[in-house]
Amino acid sequence: MRHLPFFVVASAVGLMTIACGSGRDRSGFENDRAGNASSSGQPSEAPGGNLGSSGSEPSSSGQPATCAATVNQATRAEVDIIVVIDTSGSMMEETNQVKQNLNAFATSIGNSGLDYNVIMIAEKPQKLPFTPPGFTPPGICVQPPLAGADCADGPKFHHLNTGVGSTDSLQIILDKYSQYSAWLRQTAYKVFIEVTDDNSSLAYATFDQQLLAKSPQHFGDANARRYIFNSICGYKRNTPVLSSEKCSSAENTGDQYQHLSQLTGGTVDAVCETSYASVFDNIAKGLITKLGCEFAFPKTDNGQPTDPTTVVVTYSPGDGSPGKALTQVTDASKCGANPDGWFYDNAASPTKILFCPSTCDGPGADTAGKLEVAVGCAAPPPK
């Protein structure tokens, strides 16, 4: 499975050459001026050479004038991961598996390029004056480096200490929203990971409706949800999702959670696995695959829309071979004929740059490479 560098590409048109007709900064993003100017003091062109014509008159040499854009800084996309764990008595082994694998999961997400935060909703172990031999208090205490020492929060980790029963996970997500919402970032995509061997007493459709009503800014709406629900539940591997079969140690199939995963494009996996390494790896790969091909359309500093005809997406391979401009196509139907294609979600009023599948598997899968956007010069028309 591919591991995509997840960059939301922020662009800048800083100091432009005289041929561009203006030195005004249109971008509102960080501009990597340092180290990107040529020896003559002019901005360097982005990978792929000439980014397009400025539309100005030919130069004194008789050649058409061109526009050289500066190399642009990129900022990472944001994702808030909310892990909800059933800490009832039947979940001791499963809770321990989450504890053992959560740090590796976070590392995998970070290596993909995502700017992540993890929020855990689960009971912490109680500190008892005397612990009988062989007794482990229920609950979970996440270890460093994700969390701090002695069950404390970390820079990218927050723990809401609350009991979660066998059937009330979805209701707790709704009821405790005011207690964890301050840790959510408005611009981040929300990713839930449910861990339980039982089912929800709250219907999935009711949960979805009430969650969307909590905050459309965080969770989106019924036409464009901004959350993904992943289920580690009683699903039995190698059976269809929503099968009536459950895995060996589960109390229930967890069909309400599976419905949510289907609704939001999440992953369904088995709570009964003796090692959660592959379980969390599957969630990471599914998340990166779903979100790794979407990039933010650049905006200007003064809030004016960027002219979509002046955007060029460039790719610099991690092996040091020459960079190139990727090919803009009109829509997804043209992807098959253009192996390095990309397109806008809305050609008239874009909000996203979307990669074609082959681009995800090629430039997008190059974790050592760079994906950047240049803005301000006339781009080639889409194919």
N, C-alpha and C positions, 0 to 999 in steps of 0.2 A: 504494500500500500504506500502511496506517496506521502511524503512529509513536506507540506508546502510552507514556504516562508510567508507568513501572513502579515503583509505590510499594507496599511491603508495609506495610499501614496499621496503625500502632500507636496504641492508644487509651488514654485516661485518663479517669477520673472523679475529679476533684480535689475542690475545694470545691463541694459541691452546695448548692442552696438548701434552706431549711428544709423546704420541701414534700417533698423527697426523703427526709427523715428521718435523714440521716447525713452527716457531713462526712468520713467515713473514705475514704482513698485506696485504691481497689480495684485499680488498674490495673497498676502496675509499669512503666509507660512514662513517657517524658517528658511533662510536662503544660505546655502553653503558656499559663501563667497570665498572664504579662506581655503586656499589650496586648489581652487577651481578656475583660477584665472590663468591665461597664457602668459608667456614671458613678455608679451607686448603690453600686458596690463588689461587686455580685453577678456571678457568671459569666454570660457571654453565651451565648445559645443558638446551636447550630450552624446552618448554612444550612438553610432550610426551616422555621424557627420552632419550634413546639412539638414536642419529640421524643417525647412520650408521657406517659401519666399515671403519677404516682408511686404510685397506689393508695391515697393518703391521703384523708381526709375533705374535703368541700368547704370552701372558705375562707369567711370571714365575709361576703364579698360574695355568697355563694350559688353562685359558679362553681366547677367542679371544680378542685382543685389540680393543678398541673403540675410537671414536673421539668425544670429547665434544666441542660444539661450544658455543660462548658467545651469550647472548640474544641481539638482534639487535634493534637499533633505527629505527623508521619508519618516513618518511616524507610525508606530505600530497600532494595530487595531486593539480595541478593548473588549474583554469578555469577563463577565462576573459569573463564577461557577458556584452554585448553591447546592451543597451536599446535605441531604436530609436522611438521617439514619434512624430506623426503628431500633430502639435500644431496649426492647422488652427482653424477657428472660430467655427466649428461644434464639436470640440473635448474638450470643457471645462470640462464637467462632467467626461469624460474618463480620462483626464489628472489628475484631482483631485483624481480619484480612484488609479491611479499609485502612486501618492504622498502618499496616505494613506496606501498603502500595500507594498511598496518597501522595507521598513525596515524589516517587518516581513518575506518577501521573502529572503532577505539577511541572516537573522538569521537562517532560515530553511536550506539554503545552507551551512552555516558555521557549523551548528550542524551535518550535514551529514558527515563532515570531509573534505570537499573541501576547498582548499586555494583559495579564490575567490577575484576578483576585479570587480567593476562595473564601466562601462563607459556609460555615458548618452549623447546621441546626440539629443538635443532639445533646443528650445528657452527658455531662462530665462525670468521671468516677468520684464518688464521695470519699473523702479522707476519713477513715475510721480510726478510732483510738487503738483498736486491736483488730488485726486481720487474721482470721483463722487460717491455718495451713491449707493450701489448695483452693482458697476462696478468692475470686477476683470480683471486685465490685462492678456492677454493670456500668456502662458508659464508655466513652472514648476520649483519649487524650492524644492529640496529634503531636508527633515528634518534630524537633528541628530538622532541617533548616526552614521548612515551611512555617511551622509554628515556633513560638518562643519556648524557653525552658519552663519546665514545670507547668505545662498545659496553658501557657500564656499565649496571647495573640502575637502575630508577627507582622512585618510590613505588608505582606500580601495575604494575610490570613486573619479571619475573625471568627470567633466561636460563640454562638448564642447557646448558652447553657440552659436547655429545657428538655424535659422528658418527652419522648416520642413513642407512642404506643403502637400496637400491631395494626390498627386500622385508621389512625387519625392523622397521618402524615400530611395529606392534602389540606385538611382543615387547619392544621398548625401553620402551614405555609401562609395561609390567608390570615389567621388570627394574630400571628406574630409579626406581620409585615411592618408595623410601626417600630418594632424593636431592631430590625435588621436593615430597614430601608436606607438608613444613613450611610451604610457601607456600600450601597449600590451606586454605580456611576451612570448618569443619565445617558451617556453616549455608548455605553457598553451593551453588547448582546448578552442576554441572560441564558444561562445553561443550568438546568436542574439535573441532579443525579439522585434518584430515589433508591434507597437500599432497604429492602424488607422481604420477609418470607410470607407475608400475608396480603390482604387486599384493602382497598380504601372503602370506608363506609360512606364517603362522599362521592357522588357520581362525577366522572371525569368531565362531562360537558358543563356541569354546574361549577366545578373548579375553574375551568377555562374561562367561563363567562365572568366569574367574580374576580379572577386574577387580572384579566384585561381591564376591568372596571377600576381596579386599585390604582393603576397608573399606566395610561397609554404610552407615556414617554418611556417607561421602562420596558413594558411588555408588548407594546403594539396594539393592534386591533384584530378583529376577526378576518379582515382582508389581508393583513400583513402582520403576522405575529412576529415579535422580536424575542421570542424565547424558544428554547429547545428543551424537551423533557426526555431524559434518559432513564431507563428502568433496569435496575438490578433486582429482579423479583423471581417469582416462582416459575418463570418460563423454563421450558425444557429445551436445551440445545438440540439443533437439528430437527426441530418441528416447526410448523408454520407459526408466525406470530398470532396470538389469540387462540391457539390450540387449547383444547380442554385438558390436555396432558400437563402435569406439573412436574418439576424436578423433584428428586427423591426426598430431600429434607424440608421442603417448603410446606407451609400450611395451606397455601392457596396459589392459584396461577398468577394473581395480581393483574387481572384483566383490565381494571380501571387505569392502572399505570401504563399498561401496554397500549391502550387506546390513546393516551396522551402522547406517547412516543410516536405512534403512527400519525397523529394529528400534526405534530410539530417537526417531524423528520428526525426524531431521536433514535438512539440505539436501545435495543432490548437484549438483555443477557440474563444468565442464570445466577441466582443468589446461592445456589447449591455448590458452586465450584469450590474445590479445596484450595485453590490459589486464585487470587484476583488479579494477578499480573496480566493475563490475557484479557480479562474483563475490562480493566481500565485502559488497556492498550486499544481495545476495540472502540471504546468511547472516544479516546483521543483521536484515533484515525477518522472516525465518523465526523467528529466536530471539525477537524481540519479540512476534511473533504467538503463538508457543507459550506463552510465559511471562507475557505482558503482561496476562492476564485473571485471574490467580490472586493472591490477597492473603492475608496471614496472619490467622488468627483470633486476636483479642487474648487475652492471658493476664493473670492478676492477679499482683501483686507477691509474694504469699505462696504462689503455686503452685496456688491453688484455681481450678477451672474457672470461666470467665466464663459467666454465664447467657446462653445464646444468644437468649433471648427479650427481652434488653435491649440488643440491638445495632441501631444505625441507621447506614446508610452514606449519606453526604451528598456532594454534588457542587456545587462553586462554579465556574461557567463562567469561562474566561479573559477573556471580553469584558466582564466586569463586570456582566452581567445577574444577576438574583436566583438564589440558590442553592436547592437542593431536596434532599429526601430521595429516594434511589432506592428502588425497589419490591422488597421481598423476596418471592420466590416459593418454592413448596415444592420444586421441582426443575426440571431443564432442560426438561421437557415443557411448562412454563407460560411459557417465554420468548417464544414467538410472540405471545402475547396481552398481554405487558407489555414495551414497548420499552425501558424503563429498569430491567430486572430484574436481580436477583442471587439467589444461593442458596448453601447450605452444601454442602460435599462429603459431609458426613454429618450429617443433621439432629439425630440423637440425641447425637452426640459430634463436633462439627465441628473440623476443623483448618485449613480454608481457606474463604475467601469467594471464590466464583466468579462472574464476570460473564457474563451472557447475551451472545450474539454482537452483538446490536444495541447493548448497553451499551458493548461494546468499541469499536464503530464510532462511538458518540456521545460520552458523557462520557469514555470511556477514550482516545479519540483526541485529546482537547483537551489538548495539551501545556502550555498556559498555565494550565489549570484546576487545581483542587485536589480530591483524593479523600480523604475523612476518615471516621473511624468514631467515633460517640459510644456510650458504654456506660453503663448504670446506670439507665435509665428504661425503663418498659414500652414495648416497640415494638409497632407495629401487627402483627397476625397475618399470616403469609405468605399470599399469594394462590395 
